[in-house]
Amino acid sequence: MKVAKDSVVRFDYVLKNDGGDVIDSSDGEPLAYIHGHGQIVPGLERAMGGKAAGDRFDVRIAPADGYGERDDDAIFKIPRSRLPKDLSPKVGQELASRTPDGGVMRFRLVEVTEESVTADANHPLAGESLNFSVSVVEVRSATTEELEHGHAHGAGWAH
């Protein structure tokens, strides 16, 4: 079976930056997703289309088709007085806050001073090209229940 919309795909991968450094990998635990539902970065999902179990390939994903371009407007200062009193902010710390519309904004602290912290809501890989080495482990049709739940089920699959 070939990867197509509504197929469940399990794949192993190694992700490297343009410098050749390994950023992430499946590390022997294949990742499972439902194809065509935006569960992996768009460029990788497009590259997976038409592949079958046993296929191996390398693909370079541009930032726009990965985690997006860096957005300077997503970097902002927060006065220390607005932080929880029991928080000891540190560079690299990941936090979340409610937005006025009730959503959740996640961000990392990139600078800490006596008066404020600087937060970056960009994805850590925003602006980076993604170099994937992929091995497709298994492809099958998603069940009705999986499509309703929005994730793969069963032995050896995400649950």
Buried (B, 14 or more C-beta within 10 A) or exposed (E): EBBBEBBBBBBBBBBBEEEEEEBEBBEEEBBBBBBBBEBBBBBBBEBBEEBEBEBEEEBBBEBEBBBBEBEEEBBEEBEBEEBEEEEEBEEEBEBEBEEEEEEEEEBBBBEBEEEBBBBBBBBEBBBBBBBBBBBBBBBBEBBEEBBEEEBBBEEEBBE
